[in-house]
Structure formats: structure tokens, C-alpha cells
Amino acid sequence: MAQLNMVKALNLAMREGLAEDENVIIMGEDVGQDEGVFRVTEKLLAEFGPDRVIDTPLAEGAIVGTAVGLALYGMKPVCEMQFSGFAYQAYHQIEGHVSRFRNRTRGRFGMPIVVRMPFGGGIRAIEHHSESREALYAHNPGLKMVICSTPRNARALLLESIRHPDPVIFFEPKALYRAFKEEVPDEPETMKIGKAHVTRAGEDITLVSYGAMMRPVLEAADDLADEDGVSAEVVDLLTVSPMDTETIAASVSKTGRCVVVHEGPRTCGVGAEVVARLVESCFYHLEAPIRRITGYDVHFPYFAREQAFLPGADRIKRAVRETLVC
Amino acid sequence: MPRKKIKVSDKLEYLQILDEKARIDESLDPELDGDTLLNLHRLMLTTRLLDERMLALQRQGRIGTYAPVRGQEAVQIGTCYTLRSSDWVVQSFREPGVCFHRGWPIGSILQFWGGYEEGCAVPEGINDTPIAVPVASQLPHVMGLAWGMKMKGKDDVAIGYVGDGGTSEGDFHEALTFAGVFDAPAIFIVTNNQWAISHPRSRQVRAATLAQKASGYGIDGIQVDGNDVLAVYVATNEAIDKARAGGGPTLIEAVTYRLAMHTTADDPKKYRDDAEVAKWEKRDPLIRFDAYLRAKGVLDDKMDEEIRNDIKATLKSGVEAYEAARDVDPRDCFKYLYEDIPAELVAQAAEFDEALRHEGVTIGH
């Protein structure tokens, strides 16, 4: 066991992926010599060489587009989008080809591609560096949409994604890259894609979240226990698509109340899907309307305003208290 | 001092071997044997007759919208004729001749235009990608395949097709950028058929040729008479030989003409003159090659009739195979999306099944 931050944990997963399968390659802008702008690919070029860890020209569309051709030829590309805000230049390849090839060819050609990208706010970055657009990918058939939230699950989910036969959009909450350390097993560890995790057990209300918002959610849960004697259960989605309805429904069937928390805009966001599934699957267990604490339906403010904008523990606690008195 | 001429590539060539009056430049003649010449003729004629059959099937409502290839047969056959089965072909959406030569069954080609995903189920043993609809989006795939070949130390090549309109897309630029930087065995065929639906070649880019774009990426480019199958054959084979030997990518602009409509949903009379079409009709690649072969004594009326009868029989059985395979299961839309179907999709598939039963839809198999 080693105490690792999320950057080191993701790095470990890629090192393991490169070491165990010669077809795995890392490709992206500044991932080699510079070791990634967040240093997530640190020492990988030195260890595996320029044929496995590839600095590409500055063209997101071609990073993903050539990954399609590489995957057709038996490679397993792990692509880095430097920031999720620039991945739209590759979105036509993701939507048009990555997500479709297996279905289009009736199973002949799968697309074992991972597209990693840092997302979300909180690091005082300029425009296009703070958005949370996971819903765009979750809306897209043929993709898996995974979002890690701690060093240990980051390593386990990324290694699983690299081994996965289908394309995975892997969102990394950059606010958590170096936020805290966690014990990460030395031996390769994976977690199944498509499974949510009950991070904190509770009885009175269910909080559903993922990514960087897990921190204020857990903080709120602790505060609610201390201040109100409320026992909140916290579910970390981990995989946004395909969503683990069973785990969230089991929790809400037990607690009867739910608040969903995410950074991304509310309308047609992941929270809307969570609420719809809960209404479909456990309506008669609900004791109160389900609340959404999310980013508002506006463009993410420039960083002078971002801390005010981002949902925090206070906003979550207030929603929980209002839900509990219904 | 600091203001001086910068040397850029001056290697750009134009190649024509057989002109529109079927006169050959003997110094450039690849001297192909009679069987090869006859095969090129047979394949171009197959492409033409298949195209005519597809148009008829569309008019009869037996397939959907179709993008005809009339006039571009020499580009298709000349570029793919010598490829190995281990090479990869990345098609656009107007390469039925290439598909036929690569071994795609006629029935399979028809299935795409008939509205069946089965038309994209690349047959085992064929290293091609299926039809790519978004213009130029397939070009990075060509580069990725070629890159994979280089990584794995193979002497195979990847060849891909795009039209003149596609050269304006970002994916064209990005694919050629990568191909140059990583020096991959990729061959990009630009079928310059002069029209991107209603938009003329002159309005795609102000550059005099599309081939010259290659020099911007530091790769070789050549412009060929795309209605001269010998020129297309020679230029492509030079590019293939160079790529196999580690010499990197090539851009080939084949100058031809789309004699028919963009698709059967398009009316070209709205944007181009009949006189222009008539001018290009005289440059028809089949007329030229037919005349050359007859003058050379490789082809005569009897052989031509035999070839046509063979092709018609192939087309007939292809259409029959297509029409015999129309009874498909709509529930298949869930089957191939992922290697393992997620629980949510299992539930949706059951819901779809229930809906179909309720609506009395007969399940094919």
C-alpha cells in the first residue's frame, strides 16, 4: 500500500496498462516530454519510450480520429484531452465513429479506446477549463462514461477502462488531482464499470453525487450527523453511463428521501436522469420531492466567481434540511 | 539578409498516360499484360453496371437514397487494383467499385443503401472500414491504421478516399498533419469530381490544385487524370511501393467528374450546366479505355459481350441475395452496442420486445 494522490494513482494505472499489454499506447498533447500539463503521465515516456507514449500535434480531432484507426489495427489507445473544454474538437469522432463502430459493423470491430479528460471547476483556470459536460457523453449510446472521485477508485477505474473492450470517456475531477492522498494497493486493482458505490451508509436520506462534488457532499453528511443527528447515506455514481439504477434505488427505497448533487448545468443533466429513474423505480417509497443541487443553467463563471458558484456543503445541507421536513 | 525566397517543394507533378482520344504516351506506358488490362476493364464496367442497377433499384423503391459513382470508375479501380488483402481500405460513401474488388458481396453493398446495418458488417477476411457518412471524418482513420502498421513493423499500407469537398474539412488537415509528422504508410485519394453537391471545386479553395496541399504537410502529392485508369494505377502503385518501403504518405488528387447527381435526392440541373456535363461525358473513362483495348487487340465485341453477361449474372445474384435477406430482427439494435449489454439496455430491449409483440410486428428470426 502506498499513500497516493489522484495524479499518482492515475499514473500508476497507465503504467500498469502499458506494462501488461504491448498494444496499449498513451497519446495526446504534451503527454510525453512534458509529462502532461498536470503531470499525470509523469515518467511514462522515460519508462516506455516514444513509440508507446506519444506527443501528438495539437489536434484533438486527430488524436481521437487516429485512435479509431489504431484500434481497428489492434492497438488500445489511451487518449488525453488536455482539458474537457477542448474535447469538442474531437466530439464528432467520438459521436460519429468511436461510439458507433461496434454496432455499425455488427460486432466485428470494437473500439477499445479510453479518452481521458480533466473536468470541472475549482482550480482558478481561464475560460473553457472548468466546465462539467458529462451529460453530453452520457447521452451518447455506445460509450461508457466514468468519473473517479478518489485516488484509489481513480486507479482502479482507469485500469479497468484500459482493459475494457468498449470505449470509455474517463472524466478526472481536476480539483481533486492533488487534493488528498489515499491508500492505493500495490497490486493491480480494478473496479467494475457500471457500479455505483455506497461511500457512507445512512438511514434518513440519500445523497447521490460523483467527481469533485463528493467532497462537499461527504462534508455535508458529516455536519448533518453532528449538527442535526441526521444519518445521510452517500452514493458515488462512479459510472454515469450506464447508470447503476439498482444501487441508487435500493438506497432511496430505504431512506425515502434524496438530494442529487453535481457541478454541471441542471437541465438534462445527470441529476435529471437520477431523479427520473428514482421516480420510475421507487416512487412509492418517496417521502419528499427529490432535490437537485447543481450548477445553474448558465456558463461557468470566470474564476473570480467560481467558488461562489460551485455547490458547497452549506447549499447541500440546506437542501437536505428542507427535504427532511417535507 | 532576412528577406529572401523560401524553398518549398517543387515536386508536384501531373500525370496522364492515356488521353481522352485513347492515345497512349508510350514513354509512360506501364506495359501491363493483357489479363491485367482486361481485368481493369472488367472491374470498371462492373462498377458502371452496378451503379446503373443501383439507380434502377432506387427508382423502383427497392433501396433508399443512393450516391452514384458514374464517371469515377477509373479512380476507384486504378487505386485499389494492386492492394493486398492485408492492406486496409477506408472508404467514403461513393466507392462501390473499390468494395466490389476488395471482395464485398454485391448483396452487402446493397444492404447499406437498403437501410440495413448488415451492409456495414465488414465480411471476415476483408480489412476495410464500412461506409463513412460524415465527410472526411474517415481520413484520421486512414492515418491511424497506417500508424498501427508502422508501430507493428508491417509493410502494409492504408488507403483512404475523400472528395474535393472533403479537403475543406478539418479532418483532412489533421489527418495529413499526423501522416506527415509520424511518416506513416498512408495514401489519401482525393476524388476531385468537381462538385460537392452544388458547390464547385473552384469555391472549395483558391489553390490551383488540391494536390499541392500535400506540400503544406511536408508530404508528396501528385495530380492525375482521374479518368485515365493507367495514370491512376501508376501513381497509386508508386505511392504504395514508396509507403511499403518506409517512404511515408502520399496525397493523390484524381481529377474526374461526377456525371450523375450527388445522390438520388439531388437535382444537379439546379446548379450546373448540361454543356459542362456533356464536355465531361466525352472524357468518360470507360469509353477511353475500351477504345484503347480494342485498338490494342485485347478486347473485341465477343469478349465484351461475355464480360457483360458475366457481370449481369453477378449483379442478378447479388440483388437476389439482398432481397432474400430483408427479413431482419429489429431488436438487433441492442445486440451489438457493447460487448456486454448493460442492465439498463436489457430492460429497454425487453420493453421494445413487448412493444413489438403488442403491435403485432413479426420478428424475423
Chai-1 contact restraints between the chains, C-beta under 6 A:
chainA,res_idxA,chainB,res_idxB,connection_type,confidence,min_distance_angstrom,max_distance_angstrom,comment,restraint_id
A,P57,B,T177,contact,1.0,0.0,6.0,A-B,restraint_1
A,P57,B,V181,contact,1.0,0.0,6.0,A-B,restraint_2
A,A59,B,E174,contact,1.0,0.0,6.0,A-B,restraint_3
A,G61,B,D171,contact,1.0,0.0,6.0,A-B,restraint_4
A,G61,B,E174,contact,1.0,0.0,6.0,A-B,restraint_5
A,A62,B,P140,contact,1.0,0.0,6.0,A-B,restraint_6
A,A62,B,E174,contact,1.0,0.0,6.0,A-B,restraint_7
A,A62,B,F178,contact,1.0,0.0,6.0,A-B,restraint_8
A,G65,B,P140,contact,1.0,0.0,6.0,A-B,restraint_9
A,T66,B,P140,contact,1.0,0.0,6.0,A-B,restraint_10
A,T66,B,M143,contact,1.0,0.0,6.0,A-B,restraint_11
A,T66,B,G144,contact,1.0,0.0,6.0,A-B,restraint_12
A,T66,B,F178,contact,1.0,0.0,6.0,A-B,restraint_13
A,V68,B,H141,contact,1.0,0.0,6.0,A-B,restraint_14
A,V68,B,G144,contact,1.0,0.0,6.0,A-B,restraint_15
A,G69,B,H141,contact,1.0,0.0,6.0,A-B,restraint_16
A,G69,B,G144,contact,1.0,0.0,6.0,A-B,restraint_17
A,G69,B,L145,contact,1.0,0.0,6.0,A-B,restraint_18
A,L70,B,G144,contact,1.0,0.0,6.0,A-B,restraint_19
A,L70,B,G148,contact,1.0,0.0,6.0,A-B,restraint_20
A,L72,B,L145,contact,1.0,0.0,6.0,A-B,restraint_21
A,Y73,B,L145,contact,1.0,0.0,6.0,A-B,restraint_22
A,Y73,B,G148,contact,1.0,0.0,6.0,A-B,restraint_23
A,M75,B,G148,contact,1.0,0.0,6.0,A-B,restraint_24
A,G96,B,P134,contact,1.0,0.0,6.0,A-B,restraint_25
A,G96,B,S137,contact,1.0,0.0,6.0,A-B,restraint_26
A,R102,B,Y336,contact,1.0,0.0,6.0,A-B,restraint_27
A,N103,B,Y336,contact,1.0,0.0,6.0,A-B,restraint_28
A,N103,B,L337,contact,1.0,0.0,6.0,A-B,restraint_29
A,R104,B,C120,contact,1.0,0.0,6.0,A-B,restraint_30
A,R104,B,P130,contact,1.0,0.0,6.0,A-B,restraint_31
A,T105,B,C120,contact,1.0,0.0,6.0,A-B,restraint_32
A,T105,B,A121,contact,1.0,0.0,6.0,A-B,restraint_33
A,T105,B,V122,contact,1.0,0.0,6.0,A-B,restraint_34
A,R106,B,A121,contact,1.0,0.0,6.0,A-B,restraint_35
A,R106,B,Y336,contact,1.0,0.0,6.0,A-B,restraint_36
A,G107,B,Y336,contact,1.0,0.0,6.0,A-B,restraint_37
A,R108,B,V122,contact,1.0,0.0,6.0,A-B,restraint_38
A,G142,B,L337,contact,1.0,0.0,6.0,A-B,restraint_39
A,P165,B,E339,contact,1.0,0.0,6.0,A-B,restraint_40
A,D166,B,Y338,contact,1.0,0.0,6.0,A-B,restraint_41
A,D166,B,E339,contact,1.0,0.0,6.0,A-B,restraint_42
A,G194,B,P342,contact,1.0,0.0,6.0,A-B,restraint_43
A,P242,B,P342,contact,1.0,0.0,6.0,A-B,restraint_44
A,P242,B,E344,contact,1.0,0.0,6.0,A-B,restraint_45
